[in-house]
Amino acid sequence: MQNFADQCLDMAQAILSHNLEAINEDGTIRPIDGEHSRTDEPGHAALAIGEYYRLTNDTKFGDYDLVDLVARTVTAQTFTDEEAENGLAYAALGLLSFSPAKERNPVWERLLEQTQETLDKRLLQRSDYDNHLQSFNIAKAVTRFSMGLSKKDETGKLVDRFIERIKENSTAGFMDDEPAKIGGCFDLYGILSFVFIRQSLQLHANMHLRDRKLPSLRTHAEKYLKMLPDIVRLDGMGWSYGRGIGAYGQMHCISLILQSLRDGWITDTDKPKYIDLLRRLFQFFFLTYVDREHGFLVIRDDERTTGDNHTTRMANFDAARYLCQWARLARSIGGAMDAKPSTPKRVSRFVVFDKSHKKEQGLFMYHDPESGLHVQIPLISQGRERFSDSLAFPHAPGVIDWPVCKYAPILLPELTFGDKVIIPSFYGKRCTIRQGLRGALTFSYEQPDLITKDEEFVSGLGSCKVTWTFTGGKMTSEFVFSVKQQVSMDSMRYVIALGMPHSQYRSGMTFTNGPEGLRPAVVKDDFHAEWDTESVTADPAYKTYWGKLHYLQSLKRDHPLIMRPGQQYRLTVEFEPDLAMADE
């Protein structure tokens, strides 16, 4: 993997060359035009530089003194007034990257005494978290003990607590990032947490503790690892639902694979498969998000955008950090990346995240190699967000798209009853996969109680049954609503968002819709709705993580419907996407 390591180093150097200049004298980060800085950005910059030092052992980068830059960013992060747990954890690991002993750490020596004292106190001050923020507590504990700031090592206890919370909130052993209220926010933050904890333990001064904790982490991290062969699309697109996706949907998955290869979690038999995944993930990341002329990451432009919690500066420093990590891991793993692509197989799988008497949650994945149709239907909570990223529709970027940081009932009927807006998403019961006639594959679930788009159960109103049927490259959705007493439904709408991959930053092999689009056909509509098409090409608010949205096709009923008990109200829509590749 030496060539891969060299390529990652070259890209990291290019990214740093464009972003180190953004570090101000006081250690804060200067944003690019049109964006605002985040309080945790100095920490991300510190860890990116720390990873570069671990890889190259260089304290100079052109005219930049890296030790001085890290000292400045660590200082800025230490004295940040606002709560920024992740920034402090990143800064701590950036500091620790230069040496586990403060007596031999050049960055620690550059810090003023007041900064050293304040940093020590902030690393000690910890809140107890039941989500991914606990991984940041682990990083702070690793730094505090390894630097000799504390004789008591809390790392093991915090790792155990992290694992215990996973077991408490998921019957299948996945990380629920928002267990409050309905619970069940199973998304990319699970992979992020395991990657960050593993990176923290690698820097721990006590390698024996690391070796003791790795088996329990492996038990749960492997669950995500085993999902990747069914998640990664043929064009290399990785995790594509939930929060924090886009470029991070590639980077976190690549890190998990490389860490697992280094740690021996992947058998020799499976190595070719995962090396092929790694190659495809990296190629998609490089072609889709890297400006190949100038060498920096592009996550926002005229055609695409990303979530508000990611700035361009942060993404660039994170990319530089990951590229350095990948180069270091690749050198440790050795070997070559010439694994032959595995023969695409039909995938029809429902991964259970949590199953209890109250609710079932998981991810349905379907891939038909002949047509190229590859979708993911998440049946999960969206956490604190109220956007479309986690709704239970077939996620297939470039083919079936949705807007970033906006809510729209994509391929789902949204029913309004007064102040209650109902959508059949977030949870199910009796989730099943069935094999039908002529190779048809059916995924279905029920909702005994309807639920609002804000994830609040509406007891006594009604119920819903959802069925998705896949036959080759054709899919059929059926939604059957029943009410428990006569009620007036104020309106109904169902939205199809039509977009395209980025015109410049894209893989030529990435999937898109051909001239005939999704070819939707309404088979049954008991709501008697009508189609309406809205052009959003000129609207800068309608972008995806990958490209621009151009049209919203909405099936709407904007006048009341009296729904009666004992009667079923059905909406059945068929699709047979005209799949094509971007550069065909």
Secondary structure, DSSP 8 states (H G I E B T S, - for coil): -HHHHHHHHHHHHHHHHHHGGGB-TTS-B---TT----TTHHHHHHHHHHHHHHHH--SEETTEEHHHHHHHHHHHHHT--S--HHHHHHHHHHHHTT-SSGGG-HHHHHS-HHHHHHHHHHHH-----SSTHHHHHHHHHHHHHHTTS-SS--HHHHHHHHHHHHHHH-TTS---S--STT----STHHHHHHHHHHHHHHT-S-HHHHHHHHHHHHHHHHHHHHHHHHHS-TT-----SSSS-THHHHHHHHHHHHHHHHHT-S-TTTHHHHHHHHHHHHHHHHHHHEETTTTEE---SSSB---TT--HHHHHHHHHHHHHHHHHHHHHH-S-S---------EEEEEEEEE-SS-EEEEEEEE-TTT--EEEEEES--TT--SSTTSSS-BBTTTBB--TT----BTS-EEEETTEEE-S-S-BEEEEEEE-GGG-EEEEEEESSEEBTTS-EETTTEEEEEEEEEETTEEEEEEEEEESS-EEE-EEEEEEEEE---SSSS-TT-EEE-TTTT--EEEEETT--EEEEEE-TT-TT-BBSSSBEEEEEEEEE-S-EEE-TT--EEEEEEE---EEETT-
